Amino acid sequence: MNLTEFNQSDRCVHFSCPERSVSPAVYILLYVCSAAVVLLTMCGNLLVIISVFHFKQLHTPSNILVVCLSVLDFLIGIFVMPPMLIWTIESCWIFGRVFCTIYWLMTSFLSISTYTVAQIAVDRYLALSNPFLYINIVSVRFTCFVIGVNWAVVVVYGLALFVFNGNFTSFVMCPGECFLFENEVWTVIDIIYLFIFPLFVIIILYTRVFVVAKKHATAIRELNNHPQPKTQKITPHSMKSERKAAKVLGILVSVFLMCLIPYFICCFLSSIVTIQAETIRKVIIIVCLNSTVNPFIYALFYPWFRRCAKLIISLRIFHTDSSLIKIQKK
């Protein structure tokens, strides 16, 4: 995550904010579009959070992980996207040195999403490969505990990143820019810890998930093809549900990786060659846009989310015992 376009000795040489080269109409349109993206991100993820917390039928380990990811996406919509979009439109950091430090500190903490996606991969693998063990061990309380450990570890890592790089004590602030400077050792640690390791876990486990899902599909076809009375036709609903959940979350993970990979490629290359700050900003925006896209994935593939959204928007959640409404088919 070495975000500098300068050498260590002359980071701020010959830098000044460029004059705005777009017309006032385009300038206003950029701000309107940015505000719309931020509002979509916040409202979409807020719908997911309210849905899972309000309706008791949705209190499952898998949904708790989904809502954890939505909380992170919501925080990105509040704290990360607005400054980044303004920085990109203005081509200049206008918030000062103190908020620059706070901004990168918040951004490093929000890397929790990478490990949350890895947790989703672990959850789906256990649910499909060993459902009896999953039912007996994995509960909502256990999932919340694991999420808490995940958050604590990443927060400690983020603080260590700042302390050992001197970003709290010797933060270099170029006029009109905001960079988090890392030495070569921490750049390597950062890439391994935040990208390579969780990516390895995600790819390996989701490969296993789709292998197991294919075996389940074959088993279901064989069972249903046996000559049996219609009343005895075997339809393992729980197995189908787990496969469907794995498929939807697989799409979610794939979109996440597509948005994240360009950023880490830039981070890796920045330690070898010079990369312009504008390029870094653009790939960070791509990462942030993943937070906007996720609720649309839920809306497309989760019937329960569409029904919950209708109940929330129509204010039916304020009715008595609305939390007991059946959202999903048994």
C-alpha positions, 0 to 999 in steps of 0.5 A: 500500500505504498501510495507515493508518487515521490521519492522518500527524499523529495516527496513534495517537490514541485507539487501544487494543486492543478487548476480545474479544467472542466466546465461548471456544468460538468463539475456540478454533475460530478458532485451530483453523481458522487452524492448519488453513489454515496446515498445508494451505498448507504441506503442499500447496505442499511436495508440489508442491515435492518433486514437481518437484524429485524426479522428473526427468521434471518438470524442465521450464521450465514446472514450474520456474515452478510450483515457484517459485510454490509456494515463495513460497506456502510462505513465505507459509504460514510467515511471513505467514499465521500473524501475519496470522490471529492479528492478525485474531482478536485484533484487535490486533498482539501481536508488538511493533515489531521483528517488525512491521518484519520482517513488512512487510519479508517481505510486500513481498519476497513480492510476487515472486509477482505477477511470477512469474505474469507470467513464467508468462504469458510462458512459455505465450505463447512455448511456443504462439506460437513453439514452435521458438524456445521449445525452442531458447532456453527451458531449465531453466537459463535459467528459473532465471536469469530467476527469480533476476533477478526475485527480486533486483529485487523484493528491491532494490525492497522494501529501497528502499521501506523506506529511502526511506519511513523505515520502518527509522529512523522507524517509527511503531508504534501500540499494538496495530497494525502499519502500513507507512506510505508517502508519496503518491509511493511509493503510486503507484509501488507500485501501478504496479510491483506491480500495474498493469504485471504485470497488463497483461502477464498480460492481454495475453499470456493474451489472445494465448495463448487466440487462438493456442490456438484457432487450434491447435485449429482446425488439429488438427480440420482435419488429423484430418478429412481422409480418412486411414488410421487409422495415419496419423491426425495427433494433434499431442500436443505441441501439445495438451499445450501448450494444456492447460498454458496452460488450467490455468495460465490458471485458476491466473492467474485465481484469483490475480488474483481474490484480488489485485484486492481488495487493490490496490483497497483500496490505491488507495482508501486514498490517497483515503479512509479505510479501516479497518485491519480491512478491509485485514487481511481483503483481505490474508487473501484474498491469502494464501488464494490460496496455500492454493488453488493446490495444489488447482488442481494436484490437480484439473487435473494428473494428474502432481501426483496421482500424485506426491502418492501416491508421496510420501505412500506414501514410495515416493520413498525407493526406489532410482531413484524419481526416474526413475519415469515421471510423465507420458505421452509 
